[in-house]
């Protein structure tokens, strides 16, 4: 079976590391991004240099029309999707819940929860034998925050990742009989530009001393877990989680 992989938010950080690691594992790869065209094209070129067919497609995964446009490009240029990494997500500045606006909450829930569910929906319309597919594999990128709650900082973000945990468990059971596996990786503090959006770009280096392993993680360390769960090496794993959080 040809392997066609969509990585949402693949233009930097964990998504980009996943694309680069997948490039040598026989996937045709779609790198989705929101706004940074140059970064997405740069990763796409690096993936192609490693020998994989790749395209970069701009689409906001919090909008179903844009997801439909994204999958139409994949269908036409790479073929029917077989593997999905729901990686794109957002966060806002540290805040107590009583100061969170409706706009902020809707943006986080649309990007981090509705987006992955809709991307999975359109993947299943291609992966499931109910729709002519041959099965597949979905990996959701959650967060250790779903276990920890992120009090006084990002309870909204942590709650969105709690929803991803539950979505992973439920969808895994729903589509297991159809040959589609659904799993999640839950990173801890990882060195990426994600923390710029939280208003604290140096968050990982500031806090890593408090971690059991006394260091933050790299995007490549998270990508290893994503690619294992995505692959046939994890053929009996579904509805499960790998925490890549340095013992946190
Ligand atoms: P990142 O460096 O900020 O990258 C985010 C990526 O998502 C970018 O490619 C961005 O595109 C894209 N994106 C954001 N919103 C999008 C949308 N609505 N539609 C499409 N693409 C969108 O993030 P990261 O640190 O690699 O995080 C990746 C995943 O790991 C996220 O799910 C995050 O919650 C999770 N995570 C990260 C950490 C950490 O410490 N870094 C810890 C736990 C969990 P543009 O650049 O074009 O905007």
Boltz pocket constraint, residues with backbone or C-beta under 6 A from the ligand:
constraints:
  - pocket:
      binder: B
      contacts: [[A, 8], [A, 9], [A, 10], [A, 11], [A, 12], [A, 13], [A, 14], [A, 15], [A, 32], [A, 33], [A, 34], [A, 35], [A, 36], [A, 37], [A, 39], [A, 59], [A, 60], [A, 61], [A, 62], [A, 86], [A, 87], [A, 88], [A, 89], [A, 90], [A, 111], [A, 115], [A, 141], [A, 142], [A, 143], [A, 144], [A, 186], [A, 187], [A, 188], [A, 189], [A, 190], [A, 191], [A, 192], [A, 193], [A, 194], [A, 195]]
      max_distance: 6.0
